[in-house]
Amino acid sequence: MSADSSPESSIAVEVKKVTKIFPNGDTPTYALREVSFQAQNGKLTMIVGPSGCGKTTLLSVICGTLGVDSGDIEVFGNNLKMMSDAEITHFRCLNVGFIFQQFNLIPTLTIVENASIPLILQGMPYRKAEEKAAALLEDLGLGKRIRSFPRQLSGGQQQRVAIARALVHDPKLVICDEPTASLDAATGHHALELLKNSACNADRCVIVVTHDSRIFSFADWIAEMEDGRVIKSCLPADYHHG
């Protein structure tokens, strides 16, 4: 499963034979079936597959927002099953940045206020948080729009705000759930370029869940899911969609 076994590359996320079952009357639904999966620091790993195959459930268990029925999950050496809910929440606040399909920006806040939220949740003073968020938004080409509201921006600009919010607190793990689903091809391509350039470094792991084949070329490693299982794990050059 490893994308790179060289000494320079290290495992950031390791999922070991994880099963997740959702109650459904007399016939429970197996969302994950003994899934094993790895993601490396310094890599953009894509989890691909059709809707309903378990991609988002796998993201949720990696983040600790969803428990598992069996198996283990280690994130930066921390076994999530050995942590309390409060410890997982604190760990997530410090170490994880999220980019969602619908951006999830707060409409009543300016974009700099939206991008500041992770820092404020960590206890950083409001003014300092805004300064750091504004600098990142400047890097992403939105320096003149920091006092705009989300409704005043295009879809691509809103996605850049979402990227800034995910990266502003320097998380070690960046999680993206269908980040281009609401974007046209050109805008989605640009968003992935920004994400890869901004997020991928030796100390950070990026995991992108997608069924958008237009962006597969941005991956360093691809894991394909089907019916709650990882059925293939390979380099993008070796992945043949469909």
C-alpha positions in Angstrom: 0.0 0.0 0.0 2.9 2.3 0.5 3.4 5.1 -2.1 7.1 5.3 -1.3 9.2 3.2 1.0 12.3 5.5 0.9 13.7 6.9 4.1 12.7 10.4 3.2 9.0 9.4 3.1 7.1 8.6 6.2 3.7 7.2 6.9 1.3 9.8 8.2 -1.9 7.8 8.2 -2.3 4.1 8.5 -5.6 2.3 8.5 -5.4 -1.4 9.5 -8.2 -3.8 8.6 -11.0 -1.3 9.6 -14.6 -2.3 9.4 -17.5 0.2 9.9 -21.1 -1.1 10.0 -24.2 1.1 10.0 -27.4 -0.4 11.5 -30.1 -0.9 8.9 -32.9 -3.0 10.4 -32.2 -6.7 10.0 -29.5 -6.2 7.3 -26.8 -3.9 8.5 -24.8 -1.9 6.0 -21.1 -2.5 5.7 -19.6 0.9 4.8 -16.0 -0.3 5.2 -14.9 -3.9 5.0 -11.5 -4.6 6.5 -9.9 -1.6 4.8 -6.2 -1.2 4.9 -4.8 2.1 3.7 -1.7 4.3 4.0 -1.0 7.9 3.2 2.5 9.5 3.3 3.8 12.8 4.4 4.8 15.0 1.4 2.3 13.3 -0.8 -1.1 14.0 -2.2 -3.1 10.8 -1.9 -6.4 10.4 -3.7 -9.1 8.0 -2.7 -11.3 7.4 -5.7 -14.3 5.4 -6.6 -18.1 5.7 -7.3 -20.6 7.4 -5.0 -21.5 5.2 -2.0 -18.3 3.1 -2.1 -17.1 4.2 1.3 -14.7 7.1 0.5 -16.3 9.7 2.8 -16.7 7.1 5.5 -13.0 6.4 5.3 -12.2 10.1 5.6 -14.5 10.3 8.6 -12.8 7.5 10.5 -9.3 8.9 9.7 -10.4 12.2 11.2 -11.9 10.5 14.2 -15.4 12.0 13.6 -16.7 8.5 13.2 -15.8 5.4 15.3 -15.1 2.0 13.9 -16.3 -1.5 14.7 -13.0 -3.2 14.3 -9.4 -2.4 13.2 -7.0 0.4 14.1 -6.3 3.9 12.8 -3.0 5.6 13.5 -2.5 9.3 12.6 1.0 10.6 13.1 1.6 7.7 15.4 -1.5 8.3 17.5 -3.9 5.3 17.8 -7.3 7.0 17.6 -9.0 4.0 19.3 -6.9 4.7 22.4 -8.0 8.4 22.6 -11.1 9.9 24.3 -13.5 12.0 22.3 -12.1 15.1 23.9 -8.6 14.1 23.0 -9.5 13.4 19.4 -11.3 16.8 19.1 -8.2 18.6 20.5 -5.9 16.6 18.2 -8.1 17.4 15.2 -8.2 21.1 16.1 -4.4 21.2 16.1 -3.5 18.9 13.3 -6.2 18.6 10.7 -7.5 21.1 8.0 -10.7 20.4 6.1 -11.8 21.4 2.6 -15.4 20.5 1.8 -17.4 20.0 -1.4 -19.7 23.0 -0.7 -17.0 25.1 0.9 -19.0 25.6 4.1 -18.1 29.2 4.4 -20.1 31.2 7.0 -22.1 33.8 4.9 -22.3 36.5 7.6 -18.5 36.6 8.0 -16.0 38.2 5.6 -13.5 35.9 3.9 -10.7 36.9 6.2 -12.9 36.1 9.2 -13.8 32.8 7.7 -10.2 31.9 7.1 -9.3 33.0 10.7 -11.6 30.5 12.3 -9.1 27.6 13.0 -6.7 30.0 14.6 -9.4 31.6 16.8 -10.5 28.1 17.9 -6.9 27.4 19.0 -7.0 30.6 21.1 -5.0 33.0 19.0 -6.0 36.7 19.5 -8.4 37.9 16.9 -6.2 40.6 15.4 -3.2 38.2 15.1 -5.4 35.5 13.6 -6.8 38.0 11.0 -3.3 39.1 10.1 -2.1 35.6 9.4 -5.2 34.7 7.5 -4.9 37.9 5.4 -1.3 37.0 4.5 -2.4 33.6 3.3 -5.3 35.0 1.3 -2.8 37.4 -0.3 -0.7 34.4 -1.4 -3.8 32.8 -2.9 -4.6 35.9 -4.9 -7.4 37.3 -2.7 -5.6 40.1 -1.0 -7.9 42.8 -2.3 -11.0 40.8 -1.4 -10.4 40.1 2.3 -13.4 42.2 3.4 -15.7 40.7 0.9 -18.4 38.2 1.9 -18.6 34.7 0.4 -21.7 35.6 -1.7 -19.6 38.3 -3.5 -17.1 35.7 -4.7 -17.1 33.3 -7.6 -17.0 29.5 -6.9 -13.3 29.4 -7.6 -12.6 32.3 -5.3 -14.7 30.6 -2.5 -12.7 27.5 -3.0 -9.5 29.5 -2.4 -10.9 30.8 0.8 -11.7 27.2 1.8 -8.1 26.3 1.0 -6.8 29.2 3.1 -9.0 28.2 6.1 -7.7 24.6 5.8 -4.1 25.7 5.8 -4.0 28.8 8.1 -3.2 26.9 11.3 -0.4 24.9 9.6 -2.1 21.4 10.0 -0.1 18.3 9.4 -3.0 16.6 7.7 -5.3 18.2 5.1 -8.5 16.4 4.2 -10.5 17.3 1.1 -13.9 15.8 0.4 -14.8 16.2 -3.3 -13.1 19.6 -3.5 -13.9 20.1 -7.2 -17.4 18.8 -7.4 -18.9 22.3 -7.4 -16.4 23.7 -9.9 -16.1 23.7 -13.7 -13.1 21.9 -15.2 -10.8 24.9 -15.5 -11.6 26.2 -12.0 -11.2 22.8 -10.5 -7.9 22.3 -12.2 -6.7 25.7 -10.8 -7.9 24.8 -7.3 -6.0 21.6 -7.3 -2.8 23.4 -8.5 -3.2 25.9 -5.6 -3.9 23.1 -3.1 -0.9 21.0 -4.2 1.5 24.0 -4.3 0.3 25.3 -1.0 -0.3 22.1 1.0 2.3 19.5 -0.1 5.5 19.7 1.8 7.6 17.1 3.6 5.8 17.6 6.9 2.2 17.5 5.6 -0.1 14.8 4.3 -2.9 15.6 1.9 -5.8 13.2 1.3 -8.3 14.0 -1.4 -11.5 12.0 -1.9 -12.9 12.4 -5.4 -14.7 10.7 -8.3 -13.6 13.6 -10.6 -11.2 11.9 -13.1 -10.2 15.3 -14.4 -7.9 15.8 -11.4 -6.4 12.4 -11.0 -3.2 13.6 -12.6 -2.5 15.8 -9.5 -2.2 12.7 -7.3 1.1 11.2 -6.1 -0.7 8.0 -5.2 -4.2 6.6 -5.8 -6.3 4.2 -3.8 -9.4 3.0 -5.5 -12.5 1.9 -3.5 -15.4 -0.3 -4.4 -18.2 -1.7 -2.1 -16.4 -0.6 1.1 -13.0 -2.1 0.2 -9.7 -0.7 -1.2 -9.4 -2.8 -4.4 -6.3 -1.1 -5.9 -3.5 1.1 -4.7 -0.9 2.5 -7.2 0.9 5.3 -8.8 -1.3 7.5 -11.1 0.6 6.3 -14.2 -0.5 2.8 -13.4 -4.1 3.7 -12.7 -6.6 3.1 -15.5 -10.0 4.7 -14.7 -12.9 2.6 -15.8 
